């Protein structure tokens, strides 16, 4: 028996049962394609989320009140109000001697309130920020100006509008110089921002910006910051700056050595990592679900091979009569199922990539920046799993076939 | 030394608790180059006897020496090897692989030959030539008539150059003309020195052999040479 003979035997058998062969392959194709598709779309979605976060800037550091685990979110991110971060901390951060790499820092507070303009009222979110927010958030003022640090310090009642909010509050234009009433307190509009586009988590174009201290004292009646953001001069200085910030704040908060910090300092890079972890888990989860269809494909192979064994009892008997040994029969059926699985795997990879590509053509038309990504791992997993599925699920039918006694087989009607 | 020598063979089947004795105390021998017809009515045990002689089935007791080797002591793999190289089968129902070409059907035993050194397409061609089926080599088995199918089956039985050809009711599914052709080929094989063992229930068919073993109720009840042997010639003799 030549090396190629078992393959020749198996292929001739498959050729003799084309429809069954095609349908079984189809089952594997769907399973593998589902795995490829899910892994590809997961990778693309991850890239989308990460790119949106990166838009915020990779040289930003967030300072959040409350302690947190290394990779978990701080308490404030869960909606728990923590009041440990104060305006004094912000001022100290801005002093060059404390954090030499820091170029801008802003505190953030936010709330929502009924805002009236020219007799109409809207429920609107507002944010109290420092003038440094312009540089931190890459804001662009399209009309007028942003407010000054002095205006923040003397609690000026001035406001800057996000582009969408300006259109809504002043549909006929003329926002600049008009008066807004927030919580019955009049604010003068000094500027309108250019549109920035929504990011994953919020739409800054809908906000009303007021000076930080004004928001704290006049609108919210608080003396703490929801959080602060600092811009660092260079990405390579982020770690050093974060350390400086932590040292400064620990000192200001009178924390002893070994005592847990009552604030958290986070970089965008860390946020990316956390988000990356979350989307990874999601992708694995979806892949596991898609793998179920591969399993079903495998059971399809077993089913089809068992039918084949039953249909071909006479054939097996004949093969044994002319000298086939049990292992020849076993090999033949195993090669058949491995071939079904291998072909299904290859076609499934191609089909999955095709659908992922189509998705990458369609999704951008819905307004998302969608990259076409096919992880190499997904192709390897798809092929490896389908081949082993073919082997494992082919084993039992092949073994059954090899056990058929030659004479039983020839007698079988 | 006889090619086939059996002594006190017996075989019992058990089917859903019912034991049926199919063969008992069967003893005889066949020399190389003989043409033996095993004859008997259906249910007499003749097919079972052929299956045991053809190493498709094991007897429950007795001894079977094939060319001096005790077949009852051989492993399944060794039996498969002997079937492959020393035995050719022709079945009543042809048992060709469906949707497979004539050539590929004939090649089948060669694919299971553990020692393929002398194998080549020439052997397939020679076997098809011997049964006059060269012109149908590329046809699929389903495209052939019954007589052609049986000739292909004979070519398959010949391709490994076996010592013995077993034919189990080879004419049973054929019209008399085709049956005659098949008998003619078997006689030619025997004339060329091959041992042929034919199983049939038809006297006319059996009379193409040189010796008839009569089987009834699982025993050998007669063993005599054919005195007035029929020679199959195209169009001269009918089988039925």
Interface residues (C-beta under 8 A of the other chain):
Chain A: X1 X2 X5 X8 X9 X12 X15 X16 X17 X314 X315 X317 X318 X319 X320 X321 X322 X323 X324 X325 X326 X328 X405 X406 X407 X410
Chain B: X51 X54 X56 X57 X76 X77 X80 X81 X83 X84 X85 X89 X91 X95 X97 X98 X99 X100 X104 X108 X109 X111 X112 X113 X114 X116 X156 X160
